[in-house]
Amino acid sequence: MARVELKHVSKSFGSTKVIHDVSMSIEEGEFAVFVGPSGCGKSTLLRMIAGLEETSEGEIFIGGDDVTDEEPADRGVSMVFQSYALYPHMTVADNMSFGLRMAHRPKAEIKDKVGRAAKILQLEEYLERKPAQLSGGQRQRVAIGRAIVRDPKVFLFDEPLSNLDAELRVQMRVELAKLHRVLGNTMIYVTHDQTEALTMADRIVVLRSGRIEQIGTPDSLYQDPDNAFVAGFIGSPRMNFLKATAQAGGRLAVGGREVDSPVRTTLEPGRKLQLGLRPEHLDQNEGIGLEASVEFVESMGSTSFVHATLASGETIIAERRSSQPRAGDKITLHFALASARLFGDDGERIR
């Protein structure tokens, strides 16, 4: 395992800058996830760490060594891609051992490493099969096994579960988390799926337009976002954002009524704001009430998501675990002031 450090890293394609002065460190043995919308630069950043993209500016260190200008093979990393990239004419064992054979490693070493990886990934009974005889999840495990046998300092995963169906993605998330506990290697994982990030990561790096918006544990990003982008991106369904206006005496006009401000910061009357409320925080029996008209109810079995319209005309989603209203019902959504998050009209958090 090894620590990965990026110092003022930037990347440009011609005159277009896609990564902007990124600095961060990923500790030894950490499972870090890069997450963000399509085109935010997360895969480009991962490929720069791997050495598959040149760094325009800045430095990259792996295990304390400056690898900015090193070839990919000399960086001590192994990468697992979205596509399995398996050789269809080779068996599972041959696919997993291909890199070692090309490096002319001893046969005994190859057999030992392939056997160990196959045991970890529960592929022992499939070693003589061809990729066409495997399921999508099994093929992805073979691709991961090919990375394991190289004994890398750092594993790099570039959206490895995107080609799998929903059930297999859940299963593979569990298997990757188990794999990390068994191996203990530093792992960097790229995904656009914030559910994957929340369930797998030790720390999450949220990216937007080639810049870091926030780095933190899943819980800290969910409970204490630095801005409206992070608050809206982390969590499903996303946080509700209601237009608010600061009033005299530490009050806010929001949702067709006045409420106390959730922060102690003095706000100039008339200032335009956004009040953030997560759907699950609107399932209270008491607290601040917002009158709403139900438009649609998504029943998820143990819980429901109620889509409603406030007196202000804004739409809101509330989670309900007990009573489930019907379309057309008039309801009151209660929330505790402590669960609300306040943002400026520029999206920055007000604390």
C-alpha positions as CSV (number, residue, x, y, z in Angstrom):
1,M,0.0,0.0,0.0
2,A,1.1,3.6,-0.5
3,R,0.1,7.2,0.1
4,V,-1.0,9.1,-3.0
5,E,-0.4,12.9,-3.1
6,L,-1.3,15.4,-5.7
7,K,0.2,18.9,-5.6
8,H,-1.3,21.7,-7.7
9,V,-2.1,19.3,-10.5
10,S,-3.7,20.7,-13.7
11,K,-4.5,19.2,-17.1
12,S,-5.1,21.0,-20.4
13,F,-6.1,19.7,-23.8
14,G,-4.9,22.4,-26.1
15,S,-6.3,25.6,-24.8
16,T,-9.0,23.9,-22.8
17,K,-8.2,23.4,-19.1
18,V,-10.1,20.4,-17.7
19,I,-8.4,20.0,-14.3
20,H,-7.7,23.1,-12.2
21,D,-5.0,23.2,-9.6
22,V,-6.0,20.1,-7.7
23,S,-4.2,19.3,-4.4
24,M,-5.1,16.3,-2.2
25,S,-3.7,13.3,-0.4
26,I,-5.0,9.8,-0.1
27,E,-3.6,7.9,2.8
28,E,-2.2,4.4,2.9
29,G,-4.9,1.8,2.9
30,E,-7.6,4.3,2.3
31,F,-10.6,3.6,-0.1
32,A,-11.1,7.0,-1.8
33,V,-13.9,7.7,-4.2
34,F,-13.9,10.4,-6.9
35,V,-17.5,11.3,-7.6
36,G,-19.2,14.0,-9.7
37,P,-21.4,14.5,-12.8
38,S,-20.3,13.4,-16.3
39,G,-17.5,15.6,-17.6
40,C,-16.3,16.8,-14.2
41,G,-12.8,15.4,-14.7
42,K,-12.8,12.5,-12.3
43,S,-11.7,9.9,-14.9
44,T,-9.1,12.3,-16.3
45,L,-7.7,12.7,-12.8
46,L,-7.5,9.0,-12.3
47,R,-5.7,8.5,-15.6
48,M,-3.2,11.1,-14.6
49,I,-2.4,9.2,-11.4
50,A,-2.1,6.0,-13.5
51,G,0.2,7.8,-16.0
52,L,-2.2,7.3,-18.9
53,E,-2.6,11.1,-19.2
54,E,0.3,13.5,-19.0
55,T,0.2,16.1,-16.2
56,S,0.2,19.7,-17.6
57,E,1.2,21.2,-14.3
58,G,1.9,20.0,-10.8
59,E,3.3,16.9,-9.3
60,I,2.1,13.4,-8.4
61,F,3.6,11.3,-5.6
62,I,3.0,7.6,-4.9
63,G,4.6,6.1,-1.8
64,G,6.7,9.3,-1.4
65,D,8.2,9.0,-4.9
66,D,7.7,11.6,-7.5
67,V,6.0,9.7,-10.4
68,T,4.9,12.7,-12.4
69,D,7.0,11.7,-15.4
70,E,7.2,8.0,-14.8
71,E,5.7,5.4,-17.2
72,P,2.5,3.7,-16.1
73,A,4.3,0.4,-15.6
74,D,6.8,2.0,-13.2
75,R,4.2,3.6,-10.9
76,G,3.2,0.5,-8.9
77,V,-0.5,0.9,-9.8
78,S,-3.1,-1.5,-11.3
79,M,-6.1,-0.2,-13.1
80,V,-9.5,-1.8,-13.6
81,F,-11.6,-0.3,-16.4
82,Q,-15.3,0.0,-17.1
83,S,-14.9,-2.5,-20.0
84,Y,-13.6,-5.9,-18.9
85,A,-10.9,-5.9,-21.6
86,L,-10.5,-9.7,-21.4
87,Y,-8.9,-11.8,-24.1
88,P,-11.8,-14.0,-25.4
89,H,-9.6,-16.8,-26.6
90,M,-7.8,-17.2,-23.2
91,T,-9.0,-19.0,-20.1
92,V,-9.7,-17.1,-16.9
93,A,-6.3,-18.3,-15.5
94,D,-4.5,-17.1,-18.6
95,N,-6.3,-13.7,-18.6
96,M,-5.3,-13.2,-15.0
97,S,-1.7,-14.2,-15.5
98,F,-1.1,-12.5,-18.8
99,G,0.8,-9.5,-17.3
100,L,3.0,-11.7,-15.2
101,R,3.8,-14.0,-18.2
102,M,4.7,-10.9,-20.3
103,A,7.0,-9.9,-17.5
104,H,8.6,-13.4,-17.6
105,R,7.8,-14.2,-14.0
106,P,8.6,-17.7,-12.8
107,K,5.8,-20.3,-13.4
108,A,5.5,-21.2,-9.7
109,E,5.1,-17.5,-8.8
110,I,2.4,-17.1,-11.4
111,K,0.5,-20.1,-10.3
112,D,0.7,-19.0,-6.7
113,K,-0.5,-15.5,-7.4
114,V,-3.4,-16.6,-9.7
115,G,-4.5,-19.2,-7.2
116,R,-4.5,-16.6,-4.3
117,A,-6.5,-14.1,-6.4
118,A,-8.9,-16.7,-7.6
119,K,-9.6,-17.8,-4.0
120,I,-10.1,-14.2,-2.8
121,L,-12.5,-13.5,-5.7
122,Q,-14.2,-17.0,-5.6
123,L,-13.1,-17.8,-9.1
124,E,-11.4,-21.1,-8.4
125,E,-13.9,-23.3,-10.2
126,Y,-13.9,-21.0,-13.3
127,L,-10.1,-20.9,-14.0
128,E,-10.4,-23.1,-17.1
129,R,-13.4,-21.3,-18.6
130,K,-13.4,-18.7,-21.3
131,P,-14.9,-15.2,-20.8
132,A,-17.9,-16.0,-22.9
133,Q,-18.9,-18.7,-20.4
134,L,-19.0,-16.2,-17.5
135,S,-21.6,-13.7,-16.3
136,G,-20.9,-10.0,-16.3
137,G,-20.1,-10.0,-12.6
138,Q,-17.7,-12.9,-13.0
139,R,-15.9,-11.2,-15.9
140,Q,-15.4,-8.1,-13.8
141,R,-14.0,-10.2,-11.0
142,V,-11.5,-11.7,-13.5
143,A,-10.5,-8.1,-14.5
144,I,-10.0,-7.3,-10.8
145,G,-8.0,-10.6,-10.4
146,R,-5.7,-9.5,-13.2
147,A,-5.0,-6.4,-11.2
148,I,-4.5,-8.3,-7.9
149,V,-1.8,-10.6,-9.2
150,R,0.4,-7.6,-9.9
151,D,0.6,-6.8,-6.2
152,P,0.2,-3.1,-6.8
153,K,0.8,-0.3,-4.3
154,V,-2.5,1.3,-5.4
155,F,-5.6,0.0,-7.1
156,L,-7.4,2.3,-9.6
157,F,-11.0,1.6,-10.5
158,D,-12.6,3.6,-13.4
159,E,-16.4,3.1,-13.1
160,P,-15.9,-0.7,-13.0
161,L,-19.6,-1.5,-12.3
162,S,-21.3,0.6,-14.9
163,N,-21.9,-2.3,-17.3
164,L,-23.6,-4.4,-14.7
165,D,-27.3,-4.5,-13.9
166,A,-28.7,-3.0,-10.7
167,E,-28.6,-6.3,-8.7
168,L,-25.1,-7.2,-9.7
169,R,-23.9,-3.7,-8.9
170,V,-25.1,-4.0,-5.4
171,Q,-23.4,-7.4,-5.1
172,M,-20.2,-6.2,-6.6
173,R,-20.1,-3.2,-4.2
174,V,-20.2,-5.6,-1.3
175,E,-17.5,-7.7,-2.9
176,L,-15.2,-4.7,-3.5
177,A,-15.6,-3.5,0.1
178,K,-14.7,-7.0,1.3
179,L,-11.7,-7.1,-1.1
180,H,-10.4,-3.8,0.4
181,R,-10.6,-5.2,3.9
182,V,-8.8,-8.4,2.9
183,L,-6.0,-6.7,0.8
184,G,-5.7,-3.5,2.7
185,N,-4.3,-1.7,-0.4
186,T,-4.9,1.9,-1.2
187,M,-7.8,2.1,-3.6
188,I,-9.1,5.0,-5.7
189,Y,-12.5,4.5,-7.3
190,V,-14.2,6.7,-9.9
191,T,-18.0,6.7,-10.2
192,H,-20.8,9.1,-11.1
193,D,-23.1,7.1,-8.8
194,Q,-23.2,8.8,-5.4
195,T,-24.9,5.7,-3.9
196,E,-21.7,3.8,-4.7
197,A,-19.6,6.5,-3.2
198,L,-21.6,6.7,0.1
199,T,-21.6,2.9,0.6
200,M,-18.0,2.1,-0.2
201,A,-15.7,5.1,0.5
202,D,-13.6,5.9,3.5
203,R,-13.5,9.4,2.0
204,I,-15.2,11.0,-1.0
205,V,-13.7,13.6,-3.3
206,V,-16.6,15.6,-4.9
207,L,-15.6,17.2,-8.2
208,R,-17.2,19.7,-10.5
209,S,-15.8,21.2,-13.7
210,G,-12.3,20.0,-12.9
211,R,-12.2,21.4,-9.4
212,I,-12.6,19.9,-5.9
213,E,-15.8,21.0,-4.2
214,Q,-15.3,19.1,-1.0
215,I,-13.4,16.2,0.5
216,G,-14.8,14.3,3.5
217,T,-16.3,11.1,4.9
218,P,-19.6,10.0,3.5
219,D,-21.4,11.1,6.7
220,S,-19.7,14.5,6.8
221,L,-20.6,15.3,3.2
222,Y,-24.1,14.2,3.8
223,Q,-24.7,16.0,7.1
224,D,-22.4,19.0,6.7
225,P,-22.0,20.0,3.0
226,D,-19.9,23.1,2.1
227,N,-22.2,24.2,-0.6
228,A,-25.5,23.6,-2.4
229,F,-23.8,21.5,-5.2
230,V,-22.4,19.0,-2.7
231,A,-25.7,19.0,-0.7
232,G,-27.7,18.3,-3.9
233,F,-25.3,15.8,-5.4
234,I,-24.9,13.6,-2.2
235,G,-28.2,11.9,-1.3
236,S,-31.0,10.3,-3.1
237,P,-33.6,11.8,-3.6
238,R,-31.6,15.0,-3.6
239,M,-32.0,17.7,-1.0
240,N,-34.9,20.1,-1.5
241,F,-33.9,23.7,-2.0
242,L,-36.5,26.3,-1.2
243,K,-36.2,30.0,-2.0
244,A,-35.9,32.1,1.1
245,T,-35.6,35.8,1.9
246,A,-34.0,37.1,5.1
247,Q,-36.4,39.1,7.3
248,A,-35.8,41.3,10.3
249,G,-35.3,39.7,13.7
250,G,-33.5,36.6,12.4
251,R,-36.5,35.3,10.5
252,L,-36.8,33.8,7.0
253,A,-39.7,34.0,4.5
254,V,-39.9,30.5,3.0
255,G,-42.5,28.2,1.5
256,G,-45.3,30.8,1.9
257,R,-44.6,31.5,5.6
258,E,-42.1,33.0,8.0
259,V,-39.7,30.7,10.1
260,D,-36.7,31.2,12.4
261,S,-33.3,31.2,10.7
262,P,-31.4,27.9,11.3
263,V,-28.1,29.9,11.7
264,R,-26.9,32.5,14.2
265,T,-25.2,34.5,11.4
266,T,-26.7,38.0,11.1
267,L,-28.5,38.2,7.7
268,E,-29.3,41.5,6.1
269,P,-33.1,41.8,5.6
270,G,-34.0,41.2,1.9
271,R,-31.0,38.9,1.2
272,K,-31.9,36.1,-1.1
273,L,-31.1,32.6,0.2
274,Q,-31.8,28.9,-0.2
275,L,-33.1,26.7,2.6
276,G,-32.1,23.0,2.2
277,L,-34.2,20.2,3.5
278,R,-33.6,16.5,3.0
279,P,-36.7,14.4,2.2
280,E,-36.3,12.2,5.3
281,H,-36.3,15.3,7.6
282,L,-39.8,16.2,6.5
283,D,-41.4,13.1,8.2
284,Q,-41.8,14.7,11.6
285,N,-44.9,14.8,13.8
286,E,-44.1,18.3,15.0
287,G,-41.9,21.2,14.4
288,I,-42.1,23.9,11.7
289,G,-44.9,23.1,9.3
290,L,-45.2,23.7,5.6
291,E,-48.6,23.4,4.0
292,A,-48.5,21.4,0.7
293,S,-50.7,19.8,-1.9
294,V,-49.8,16.2,-2.9
295,E,-49.1,15.8,-6.6
296,F,-47.7,12.2,-6.8
297,V,-46.6,9.5,-4.4
298,E,-43.8,7.0,-5.2
299,S,-44.4,3.9,-3.1
300,M,-41.1,2.1,-2.4
301,G,-42.5,-0.6,-0.1
302,S,-41.3,0.3,3.4
303,T,-41.2,4.0,2.6
304,S,-42.8,6.5,0.1
305,F,-41.6,9.6,-1.6
306,V,-44.3,12.3,-1.7
307,H,-44.0,14.9,-4.4
308,A,-45.9,18.0,-3.3
309,T,-46.4,21.7,-4.1
310,L,-46.1,24.4,-1.4
311,A,-48.1,27.6,-1.1
312,S,-45.2,29.4,-2.8
313,G,-45.6,27.2,-5.9
314,E,-42.3,25.4,-5.3
315,T,-42.2,21.6,-5.5
316,I,-40.8,19.5,-2.7
317,I,-40.1,15.8,-2.0
318,A,-40.8,14.3,1.4
319,E,-40.2,10.8,2.7
320,R,-43.0,9.1,4.5
321,R,-42.5,5.9,6.5
322,S,-45.9,5.7,8.2
323,S,-48.9,7.4,6.7
324,Q,-49.0,7.6,3.0
325,P,-51.1,10.4,1.5
326,R,-52.7,10.3,-2.0
327,A,-52.6,12.6,-4.9
328,G,-54.8,15.7,-4.2
329,D,-54.5,15.5,-0.4
330,K,-53.6,18.6,1.6
331,I,-50.8,17.8,4.1
332,T,-48.5,19.6,6.5
333,L,-44.8,18.7,6.3
334,H,-43.0,19.2,9.6
335,F,-39.3,19.6,10.0
336,A,-36.9,20.4,12.9
337,L,-35.0,23.7,12.4
338,A,-31.7,21.9,13.3
339,S,-32.1,19.7,10.2
340,A,-32.3,22.6,7.8
341,R,-29.2,23.9,5.9
342,L,-28.9,27.5,4.7
343,F,-27.1,28.6,1.5
344,G,-26.6,31.9,-0.2
345,D,-28.0,32.6,-3.6
346,D,-24.4,31.8,-4.9
347,G,-24.7,28.3,-3.4
348,E,-22.2,28.7,-0.6
349,R,-23.1,27.4,2.8
350,I,-24.1,29.9,5.6
351,R,-23.3,28.5,9.0
